[in-house]
C-alpha cells in the first residue's frame, strides 16, 4: 500500500512537472535567436516579405506568444506534438523512428557504466591504499577529465581505422537486413560498441570513484566490525553488510545522471552518425524547427522523470528502511 501510494503521489507530481517543463521549454525555445520562417523560406528559395508573412501565418508564428503557448498546451493534452516545419511530418512519427536507437544507446551505456563502476569501485575500495586502488583511481580520473567527442574520435582511430575491428559510423550496414534476424542484430551490436563505450566512459569513472568512497566508509562502520568479530567470512561480510549499503549512493547518483546521459547522447550520436534523438535534436536546432525541438525536450523530460521514479522504487527495494517512511 505504501508503494502504491508513493506511485500515485509521484504520478500526480509528474503530470504537474510535465506541464511546467512544457511551459519552460516553450519559452526557452522561442527566446532563442533565429527565425524559423526565414529558414523555411530559404529552403524554398524565396525571402520575399509577402512569402515570409504567409509562412508565419501557415505555421501560427504570427500569433502572440500567449496564444501560441495555449495552442501548444492544448495539443500536449491531446498527445499531439504538431508537425515539423522542415520535414512536414508529424513530430510524433519522427520521434518514434529515432526513439529506439537512442534507448538502445543510452540504456547500454547506462548499464555498462553502472556495472563497470560498481565492479571497479568495489575492487579499488577493497584494495584501498594499494597499487590496484591507485591504478583504478588514476584511470577513473583520466576518463572523467576526457572530453566525450575526443574519446569517441580516438576510439574510432584505434578500433576502426588502425585495427579495423569495429565499424566507425552508423546504426547498421546497408546490407544488414539481408543477413537475417540474428545477423542483423549482431551487425547492430557491432555498430553499438564504440558509441556505447564512449558515452559510458565518463559515468563509469564517476560511479567508480563514488563506489570506492562509499565502500571505504562502510568498511569502517560498527556493524562491519561486529560481523568480523562474529567470525563471518569476508565474502559474507562483503555481500551482506558492505555492498548493499555502499550501493545506495551509487543508485541515487545514477538516477540523477540519467538526464546528463541523454544530453551526452547528442554529442555521441553526432560523432558516430547514430540515428537517434540526439542527432534529430542537432538537426532541429540548426533548422530552427520549433515543433520538433519542443517534442524532443518533452519526451526527454518524461524519460528522465520516469527513470527517476524507477530509481526511487529500486532504492526502496535495496534499502527496506525506506519502505516504512
C-alpha positions in Angstrom: 0.0 0.0 0.0 2.8 2.4 0.8 4.4 1.7 -2.5 1.1 2.2 -4.4 0.5 5.4 -2.5 4.1 6.5 -3.4 3.5 5.8 -7.1 0.1 7.6 -7.2 1.6 10.6 -5.5 4.6 10.7 -7.8 2.3 10.3 -10.9 0.3 13.4 -9.8 3.6 15.3 -9.3 4.8 14.0 -12.7 1.7 15.5 -14.5 2.3 18.9 -12.9 6.0 18.7 -13.6 5.4 17.9 -17.3 3.2 20.9 -17.7 5.7 23.2 -16.0 8.5 21.7 -18.2 6.4 22.2 -21.3 5.9 25.9 -20.5 9.6 26.4 -19.7 10.7 24.6 -22.9 8.3 26.7 -25.0 9.7 30.0 -23.5 13.3 28.9 -23.9 12.9 27.7 -27.5 11.0 30.8 -28.6 13.6 33.1 -26.8 16.5 31.5 -28.9 17.8 33.7 -31.7 16.7 32.8 -35.3 13.5 32.9 -37.3 12.1 29.6 -38.5 10.2 31.4 -41.2 13.5 32.6 -42.7 14.9 29.1 -42.6 11.8 27.7 -44.4 11.8 30.5 -46.9 15.5 30.0 -47.6 14.9 26.3 -48.3 12.1 27.3 -50.8 14.5 29.8 -52.5 12.5 32.9 -51.6 12.8 35.5 -48.8 10.1 37.8 -50.1 8.3 39.6 -47.3 4.9 38.5 -48.6 6.1 34.9 -48.7 7.5 35.2 -45.1 4.2 36.6 -43.9 2.4 33.7 -45.5 4.8 31.1 -43.9 4.3 32.7 -40.5 0.5 32.6 -40.9 0.6 29.0 -42.1 2.5 27.8 -39.0 0.9 30.2 -36.5 4.1 32.1 -35.9 2.3 35.4 -36.4 0.2 34.8 -33.3 1.0 36.3 -29.9 3.2 34.2 -27.7 0.4 33.6 -25.2 -1.9 32.3 -27.9 0.9 30.0 -29.3 1.6 28.7 -25.8 -2.1 28.0 -25.2 -2.3 26.1 -28.5 0.8 24.1 -27.7 -0.5 23.1 -24.3 -3.9 22.0 -25.7 -2.0 19.8 -28.2 0.0 18.2 -25.5 -3.1 17.3 -23.6 -4.4 15.5 -26.7 -0.9 13.9 -27.3 -0.5 16.0 -30.5 3.1 17.2 -30.9 2.4 19.1 -34.1 4.2 18.9 -37.5 7.8 19.5 -38.4 8.4 22.9 -40.1 11.3 21.4 -42.1 10.1 17.9 -43.0 6.3 18.4 -43.0 5.7 15.2 -41.0 4.1 14.6 -37.6 6.7 15.2 -34.8 5.5 12.1 -33.0 6.4 9.9 -36.1 9.9 11.5 -36.2 10.5 10.9 -32.5 9.2 7.3 -32.6 11.5 6.5 -35.5 14.5 7.7 -33.5 13.5 6.6 -30.0 14.5 3.0 -30.4 18.2 3.7 -31.4 18.5 6.3 -28.6 17.1 4.0 -25.9 19.4 1.2 -27.1 22.4 3.5 -26.9 21.6 5.2 -23.6 20.5 2.0 -21.8 23.5 0.1 -23.0 25.8 3.0 -21.9 23.9 3.2 -18.5 24.3 -0.5 -17.7 27.9 -0.6 -18.9 28.8 2.4 -16.8 26.9 1.3 -13.7 28.1 -2.3 -13.7 31.7 -1.3 -14.5 31.7 1.5 -12.0 30.4 -0.8 -9.2 32.9 -3.5 -10.0 36.0 -1.3 -10.4 34.9 0.9 -7.4 34.4 -2.2 -5.2 37.8 -3.5 -6.3 39.5 -0.2 -5.5 37.7 0.1 -2.2 38.6 -3.4 -1.1 42.3 -2.8 -2.1 42.3 0.7 -0.5 45.8 2.2 -0.4 47.4 -0.5 -2.6 48.6 -0.4 -6.2 45.3 -1.6 -7.6 43.4 1.2 -5.8 45.9 3.7 -7.2 45.7 2.4 -10.8 41.9 2.3 -10.8 41.6 5.8 -9.2 44.0 7.3 -11.7 42.3 5.7 -14.7 38.9 6.9 -13.4 40.3 10.5 -13.0 41.7 10.5 -16.6 38.4 9.2 -18.0 36.4 11.7 -16.1 38.5 14.6 -17.5 38.4 13.4 -21.1 36.0 15.2 -23.5 33.4 12.8 -24.9 33.9 13.8 -28.5 37.7 13.4 -28.3 37.4 10.0 -26.7 35.0 8.9 -29.4 37.3 10.0 -32.2 40.3 8.3 -30.6 38.3 5.0 -30.3 37.4 5.3 -34.0 41.0 5.9 -34.9 42.1 2.9 -32.9 39.4 0.2 -33.4 38.0 1.3 -36.8 40.9 2.7 -38.8 44.0 1.1 -37.3 42.8 -2.3 -36.1 39.7 -2.5 -38.4 37.8 -4.4 -35.7 34.6 -2.3 -35.5 32.6 0.0 -37.8 33.1 3.7 -37.2 29.8 5.2 -38.0 26.1 4.4 -38.5 23.5 2.1 -36.9 23.9 -0.9 -39.2 25.3 -1.9 -42.5 23.2 -1.1 -45.6 23.0 -4.9 -46.4 22.4 -5.9 -42.8 18.7 -6.8 -43.3 19.7 -9.4 -45.8 21.8 -11.2 -43.1 18.7 -12.5 -41.3 17.4 -11.6 -37.8 20.5 -12.9 -35.9 22.9 -11.4 -38.5 21.1 -8.0 -38.3 21.2 -8.0 -34.5 24.9 -8.8 -34.5 25.6 -6.1 -37.0 23.8 -3.5 -34.9 25.7 -4.7 -31.8 29.0 -4.2 -33.7 28.0 -0.6 -34.5 26.8 -0.1 -30.9 30.0 -0.9 -29.2 32.0 2.2 -29.8 29.3 4.8 -29.2 28.1 3.0 -26.0 31.6 2.8 -24.6 32.2 6.4 -25.4 29.0 7.5 -23.7 29.6 5.2 -20.7 33.2 6.1 -20.0 32.7 9.4 -18.1 29.8 8.0 -16.0 31.7 4.8 -15.3 34.6 6.9 -13.9 32.1 8.8 -11.6 30.4 5.6 -10.4 33.9 4.1 -9.7 35.0 6.9 -7.5 31.7 7.1 -5.7 31.6 3.3 -5.1 35.2 3.3 -3.8 34.5 6.2 -1.4 31.2 4.6 -0.2 32.8 1.2 0.4 35.7 2.6 2.3 33.3 4.5 4.5 31.0 1.4 5.1 34.1 -0.8 5.9 34.8 1.4 8.9 31.3 1.2 10.4 30.5 -0.7 13.6 28.2 -3.3 12.1 31.0 -4.5 9.7 33.4 -4.7 12.6 30.8 -6.7 14.6 30.4 -9.1 11.7 34.1 -9.7 11.6 34.2 -10.2 15.4 31.5 -12.9 15.0 33.8 -14.8 12.6 31.9 -14.3 9.4 33.9 -14.8 6.2 35.0 -11.7 4.2 32.8 -12.8 1.3 29.7 -13.0 3.5 30.5 -9.6 5.1 31.0 -8.1 1.6 27.7 -9.4 0.2 25.6 -9.0 3.3 26.9 -5.9 5.0 29.1 -3.8 2.7 28.0 -3.9 -0.9 24.3 -3.3 -0.2 24.9 -0.2 1.9 27.7 1.1 -0.4 25.5 0.8 -3.5 22.8 3.2 -2.2 24.6 6.5 -3.1 25.6 5.0 -6.4 21.9 4.2 -7.2 20.8 7.6 -6.2 23.6 9.3 -8.3 22.8 7.1 -11.3 19.2 8.2 -11.2 20.2 11.8 -11.2 22.7 11.3 -14.0 20.1 10.0 -16.4 19.3 13.5 -17.7 23.0 14.1 -18.3 23.3 10.8 -20.1 20.5 11.7 -22.5 22.2 15.1 -23.1 25.5 13.4 -23.7 23.9 11.3 -26.3 23.5 14.4 -28.5 27.3 14.7 -28.9 27.9 10.9 -29.2 25.2 10.4 -31.8 26.6 13.3 -33.8 30.1 11.9 -33.7 29.1 8.4 -34.7 26.2 9.4 -37.0 23.9 7.4 -34.8 20.3 7.9 -36.0 18.7 8.7 -32.6 17.0 11.6 -30.8 20.3 13.3 -30.2 21.1 13.6 -33.9 17.5 14.7 -34.5 17.9 17.4 -31.9 21.0 18.7 -33.6 19.3 18.9 -36.9 16.2 20.6 -35.4 18.4 23.2 -33.7 20.2 24.1 -37.0 16.9 24.3 -38.8 15.0 26.2 -36.0 12.4 23.5 -36.2 10.4 24.6 -33.1 7.8 21.7 -33.0 10.5 19.1 -33.2 12.6 20.7 -30.5 9.6 21.1 -28.2 8.6 17.5 -28.8 12.1 16.2 -28.2 12.5 18.2 -25.0 9.2 17.0 -23.7 9.9 13.3 -24.5 13.4 13.5 -23.0 11.9 15.2 -19.8 9.3 12.4 -19.5 12.0 9.7 -19.9 14.2 11.4 -17.2 11.2 11.7 -14.8 10.2 8.1 -15.4 13.7 6.8 -14.7 13.9 8.9 -11.5 10.7 7.3 -10.3 12.0 3.9 -11.1 15.3 4.7 -9.3 13.3 5.7 -6.2 11.5 2.4 -6.2 14.7 0.4 -6.7 16.2 2.5 -3.8 13.4 1.3 -1.5 13.9 -2.3 -2.5 17.6 -2.1 -1.8 17.1 -0.4 1.5 13.9 -1.7 3.2 14.2 1.0 5.8 12.9 3.5 3.3 9.7 1.5 2.7 8.3 2.3 6.1 8.7 6.1 5.7 
